[in-house]
Amino acid sequence: MSPNFINTRRLTAFIIGLFSAWIAAASPLATLDHRSLTVHMLNHLLLMTVAAPLILAGMPILRNARLMHPVLCWLAGTATVIGWHVPAAFELALQSHWAHGVEAASFLLAGLLFWWPVVQPVIQPLSSVTMSPRWSMILYLFVATLPCDILAAFLAFCNRLVYPHYRYATQLFSLSPMQDQQYAGALMWVWVTFAYLIPAVIITMQILSAREHAHLSAQAEAL
């Protein structure tokens, strides 16, 4: 694979990541999150699971950067998701322009931290030295789905309106506030599952491919 192709691929990922962040934080879609929890959830998901990993994938400095401890990255991502969905914090972000901006920025920053230890194994060749730590990234991604699944299930099945703001908001698509909340929970549940499953599958395939390559190389040397 030529260096020019690699650079083009990274540049494309970086631009798409920035565009996704703009859609979630500054586009006309971003202004609709006051009218729909589903749109609000979509914006959060775009920032954390689309914009953040694509921006990281497009940063050449990531190749030589020293990674933060995965536990800290995991806690940063999880705490941000759970913290901003606490009703008091959520309502503050809806009522205050500056708090809304802080919320969006924190979701992007938390996404960058969360994906920091994950993206490098996906974009770099795998060596036997790093194979064991990269297996841990599969567990890292699986465990990360659990708090999101719990929150998503709560929103979808709690049978009460969690965020009072949407009781009085003009709903999009003629949805009731409860339907909007249920759709938001379902969206989060499905989206996060695939967003974390896909890189886990890619990392698994890389590890298995590296092992097969090492096995074939050992056989060739033995001959």
Backbone hydrogen bonds, N-H to C=O, Kabsch-Sander energy under -0.5 kcal/mol:
donor,donor_aa,acceptor,acceptor_aa,energy
6,I,2,S,-2.0
7,N,3,P,-2.8
8,T,4,N,-2.4
9,R,5,F,-2.6
10,R,6,I,-2.4
11,L,7,N,-2.6
12,T,8,T,-2.5
13,A,9,R,-2.3
14,F,10,R,-2.6
15,I,11,L,-2.5
16,I,12,T,-2.6
17,G,13,A,-2.3
18,L,14,F,-2.4
19,F,15,I,-2.5
20,S,16,I,-2.4
21,A,17,G,-2.0
22,W,18,L,-2.2
23,I,19,F,-2.4
24,A,20,S,-2.1
25,A,21,A,-1.9
26,A,22,W,-2.9
27,S,22,W,-1.4
30,A,27,S,-0.8
31,T,27,S,-0.8
31,T,28,P,-0.6
32,L,29,L,-1.4
33,D,30,A,-1.0
34,H,31,T,-0.6
35,R,32,L,-1.8
36,S,32,L,-1.0
40,H,36,S,-2.1
41,M,37,L,-2.8
42,L,38,T,-2.3
43,N,39,V,-2.4
44,H,40,H,-1.9
45,L,41,M,-2.5
46,L,42,L,-2.4
47,L,43,N,-2.0
48,M,44,H,-2.4
49,T,45,L,-2.7
50,V,45,L,-0.5
50,V,46,L,-1.1
51,A,46,L,-3.4
52,A,47,L,-1.6
54,L,50,V,-1.7
55,I,51,A,-2.5
56,L,52,A,-2.1
57,A,53,P,-2.4
58,G,54,L,-1.3
59,M,56,L,-1.6
62,L,59,M,-1.7
63,R,60,P,-1.6
64,N,61,I,-0.9
65,A,61,I,-0.7
65,A,62,L,-0.6
67,L,65,A,-0.6
72,L,69,H,-0.6
73,C,69,H,-1.9
74,W,70,P,-2.9
75,L,71,V,-2.5
76,A,72,L,-2.2
77,G,73,C,-2.1
78,T,74,W,-2.6
79,A,75,L,-2.9
80,T,76,A,-1.7
81,V,77,G,-2.0
82,I,78,T,-2.6
83,G,79,A,-2.9
84,W,80,T,-2.1
85,H,81,V,-0.7
85,H,82,I,-0.7
86,V,83,G,-1.1
89,A,86,V,-0.5
90,F,86,V,-2.7
91,E,87,P,-2.8
92,L,88,A,-1.8
93,A,89,A,-2.0
94,L,90,F,-1.4
95,Q,91,E,-1.6
96,S,92,L,-1.8
100,H,96,S,-2.1
101,G,97,H,-1.9
102,V,98,W,-2.4
103,E,99,A,-2.5
104,A,100,H,-2.2
105,A,101,G,-2.5
106,S,102,V,-2.6
107,F,103,E,-2.1
108,L,104,A,-2.0
109,L,105,A,-2.7
110,A,106,S,-2.8
111,G,107,F,-2.0
112,L,108,L,-2.3
113,L,109,L,-2.3
114,F,110,A,-2.9
115,W,111,G,-2.6
116,W,112,L,-0.9
118,V,115,W,-0.8
119,V,115,W,-2.8
120,Q,116,W,-0.8
122,V,118,V,-0.9
122,V,119,V,-0.5
123,I,119,V,-1.9
124,Q,120,Q,-1.3
130,T,127,S,-0.6
131,M,127,S,-0.5
134,R,130,T,-1.6
135,W,131,M,-1.5
136,S,132,S,-1.1
137,M,133,P,-0.6
137,M,134,R,-0.6
138,I,134,R,-0.6
138,I,135,W,-1.2
139,L,135,W,-1.0
140,Y,136,S,-2.5
141,L,137,M,-2.3
142,F,138,I,-2.1
143,V,139,L,-3.0
144,A,140,Y,-1.5
145,T,141,L,-1.0
145,T,142,F,-0.9
146,L,142,F,-0.6
146,L,143,V,-0.9
148,C,144,A,-0.8
149,D,145,T,-2.8
150,I,146,L,-2.4
151,L,147,P,-2.3
152,A,148,C,-2.8
153,A,149,D,-2.8
154,F,150,I,-2.2
155,L,151,L,-2.3
156,A,152,A,-2.1
157,F,153,A,-2.3
158,C,154,F,-1.6
162,V,160,R,-0.6
166,Y,163,Y,-1.5
167,R,164,P,-1.8
168,Y,164,P,-0.6
168,Y,165,H,-1.1
169,A,165,H,-0.5
171,Q,169,A,-0.8
174,S,171,Q,-0.6
175,L,172,L,-1.7
180,D,176,S,-2.7
181,Q,177,P,-2.0
182,Q,178,M,-2.3
183,Y,179,Q,-2.7
184,A,180,D,-2.1
185,G,181,Q,-2.3
186,A,182,Q,-2.4
187,L,183,Y,-2.8
188,M,184,A,-2.3
189,W,185,G,-2.3
190,V,186,A,-2.5
191,W,187,L,-2.7
192,V,188,M,-2.3
193,T,189,W,-1.5
194,F,190,V,-1.9
195,A,191,W,-2.9
196,Y,192,V,-2.1
197,L,193,T,-1.8
198,I,194,F,-2.3
200,A,196,Y,-1.2
201,V,197,L,-2.4
202,I,198,I,-2.2
203,I,199,P,-2.7
204,T,200,A,-2.2
205,M,201,V,-2.5
206,Q,202,I,-2.2
207,I,203,I,-2.4
208,L,204,T,-2.6
209,S,205,M,-2.4
210,A,206,Q,-2.5
211,R,207,I,-2.3
212,E,208,L,-2.3
213,H,209,S,-2.5
214,A,210,A,-2.4
215,H,211,R,-2.4
216,L,212,E,-2.5
217,S,213,H,-2.3
218,A,214,A,-2.2
219,Q,215,H,-2.1
220,A,216,L,-2.3
221,E,217,S,-2.2
222,A,218,A,-1.8
223,L,219,Q,-1.5
